[in-house]
Amino acid sequence: SLVRIRKICRSGIDLTTPIDMGIEYGLEDPDETTILFYAIRKGGSIEAIEILLEYGVDLRDIDPDGLSVIDVAIKFRREDIIRFCIEKGLNVNETHRKSGITPIILTACFNNTHIAELLIQHGADINSKDRGGMSVKDYAKKLGQKRMLEFLHRRGAKHNLYAEEIVVEQKKKFNMSNREKPSEDMGFDSI
């Protein structure tokens, strides 16, 4: 509860101490994460996040792998957290990853067109590239994210390493009026 979170924060606990993720499952090498990232992963409310910020947690913290709050929110489909970060002035194009993967690239990897649209509406570069030169659309193609490819195509995104191709296919609905006439053997010639 929010009251409990506030009480813990008031107790003077060090909110910068990493939390071991996976220790509860007996993992020998649990992942360490910040209290903020933990709250996002576990579905913490905006109000809970605001309490953590009130007690000194930094919304701009980056983990040792270069992940930001926006990256974690994308991974866990937390559109509310992404909106909150945008309202607080975080840059939707900023990355601290060695790979150079931007938030919009990460969104393409997770095939989440709703979050991609949100990021684009707030200035995300639809043609951003990682340090290896792969674009948002290249990632969608490489990972077989057809819905994301169609979404990016409609918005004018470009491939950087792959050849451009038309990705939007018209699907023909089947009904009795447009079906093919059966052959003389009625399709049983292989029996």
C-alpha positions in Angstrom: 0.0 0.0 0.0 1.0 3.6 -0.5 1.0 4.2 3.3 3.4 1.3 3.8 5.7 2.6 1.0 5.8 6.1 2.6 6.4 4.6 6.0 9.4 2.5 4.7 10.8 5.6 2.9 10.4 7.7 6.1 12.3 5.1 8.1 15.5 6.2 6.4 16.1 3.1 4.4 18.8 3.5 1.7 16.8 3.6 -1.5 19.9 3.3 -3.6 20.7 -0.2 -2.3 20.2 -2.6 -5.2 17.4 -5.2 -4.9 18.2 -8.8 -5.8 15.7 -10.1 -8.3 15.4 -13.9 -8.2 16.7 -14.5 -4.7 13.1 -15.4 -3.8 13.4 -18.3 -6.3 16.7 -19.5 -4.9 18.8 -18.4 -7.9 22.5 -18.6 -7.4 23.2 -15.4 -9.4 20.2 -13.1 -9.0 19.9 -9.9 -11.0 20.3 -6.6 -9.2 17.9 -3.8 -9.9 17.1 -0.4 -8.5 14.0 0.1 -6.3 12.5 2.2 -9.1 13.0 -0.5 -11.7 11.7 -3.1 -9.3 8.5 -1.0 -8.7 7.9 -0.7 -12.4 8.5 -4.5 -13.0 6.1 -5.4 -10.2 3.3 -3.1 -11.4 3.8 -0.2 -8.9 1.4 2.7 -9.4 2.3 6.2 -10.5 1.6 7.2 -6.9 4.1 4.7 -5.6 6.7 6.0 -8.1 6.0 9.6 -7.0 6.6 8.6 -3.3 10.0 7.1 -4.3 10.9 10.3 -6.2 9.8 12.4 -3.2 12.3 10.5 -1.1 15.2 11.0 -3.4 15.0 8.2 -6.1 16.1 9.7 -9.4 13.9 9.1 -12.4 16.9 9.6 -14.6 18.9 6.7 -13.1 20.6 4.3 -15.5 21.4 0.7 -14.5 24.9 -0.9 -15.2 23.6 -2.2 -18.6 22.6 1.3 -19.7 18.8 0.7 -19.2 16.7 3.7 -18.4 13.3 4.0 -16.7 11.7 4.3 -20.2 13.5 1.1 -21.3 12.2 -0.9 -18.3 8.7 0.5 -18.8 8.7 -0.6 -22.5 9.8 -4.1 -21.6 7.0 -4.4 -19.1 4.4 -2.7 -21.2 4.0 0.2 -18.7 2.5 2.9 -21.0 1.5 4.8 -17.8 5.1 5.0 -16.7 6.3 6.1 -20.1 3.6 8.9 -20.1 4.8 9.9 -16.6 8.4 10.0 -17.8 7.5 12.2 -20.8 5.5 14.5 -18.5 8.7 14.8 -16.3 10.7 15.8 -19.4 12.7 12.6 -20.1 14.0 12.5 -23.7 12.3 9.6 -25.7 15.4 9.4 -28.0 18.0 9.2 -25.3 20.0 6.0 -24.9 22.8 5.0 -22.6 23.2 1.4 -23.9 26.6 0.4 -25.4 24.6 -0.9 -28.4 22.9 2.4 -29.0 19.4 0.8 -29.0 16.9 3.6 -28.5 13.5 3.3 -26.8 11.7 3.2 -30.2 14.0 0.4 -31.4 13.3 -1.5 -28.1 9.6 -1.0 -28.7 9.9 -2.5 -32.2 11.7 -5.5 -30.7 8.7 -6.0 -28.4 6.2 -5.4 -31.3 4.3 -2.8 -29.3 2.7 -0.4 -31.7 0.7 1.4 -29.0 3.9 2.4 -27.2 5.6 3.1 -30.5 2.8 5.6 -31.4 3.1 7.3 -28.0 6.9 7.7 -28.5 6.5 9.0 -32.0 3.9 11.5 -30.8 6.5 12.8 -28.4 9.3 13.2 -30.8 10.9 9.7 -31.1 13.0 9.4 -34.2 11.3 6.7 -36.3 14.5 6.2 -38.3 16.9 6.1 -35.3 19.7 3.6 -35.6 21.8 1.6 -33.1 25.6 1.8 -33.1 25.8 -1.0 -35.7 23.6 1.0 -38.1 20.4 -1.1 -37.7 17.2 1.1 -37.9 13.9 0.6 -36.1 12.5 -1.0 -39.2 15.6 -3.2 -39.6 15.0 -4.6 -36.1 11.3 -5.2 -36.8 12.2 -7.1 -40.0 15.0 -9.1 -38.4 12.8 -10.2 -35.5 9.8 -11.0 -37.8 7.5 -8.4 -36.2 5.0 -8.1 -39.1 2.5 -5.9 -37.3 5.3 -3.5 -36.3 6.7 -3.6 -39.9 3.3 -2.6 -41.2 3.0 0.1 -38.6 6.4 1.6 -39.4 5.8 1.3 -43.1 2.6 3.4 -42.8 4.5 6.1 -41.0 7.3 6.3 -43.5 10.1 4.5 -41.6 13.1 3.4 -43.6 15.3 0.4 -43.6 19.0 1.1 -43.3 20.6 -2.4 -43.7 17.7 -4.2 -45.4 16.2 -3.5 -48.8 12.9 -1.7 -48.8 9.9 -3.8 -49.7 6.2 -3.5 -49.5 5.1 -5.2 -46.3 1.4 -4.4 -46.3 -0.6 -7.2 -47.8 -4.2 -7.1 -48.6 -5.9 -10.2 -47.2 -8.8 -11.5 -49.2 -11.7 -12.6 -47.1 -13.0 -16.0 -48.0 -16.7 -16.5 -48.4 -19.0 -18.7 -50.5 -19.3 -16.2 -53.3 -15.6 -15.8 -54.0 -14.5 -19.4 -53.5 -12.8 -21.4 -56.3 -14.9 -23.9 -58.1 -14.0 -27.5 -57.1 -12.1 -29.6 -59.6 -13.6 -32.7 -61.2 -11.8 -34.9 -58.7 -13.1 -32.7 -55.9 -9.6 -32.5 -54.5 -9.4 -36.2 -53.8 -6.9 -37.1 -56.4 -4.2 -37.8 -53.9 -6.2 -40.4 -51.9 
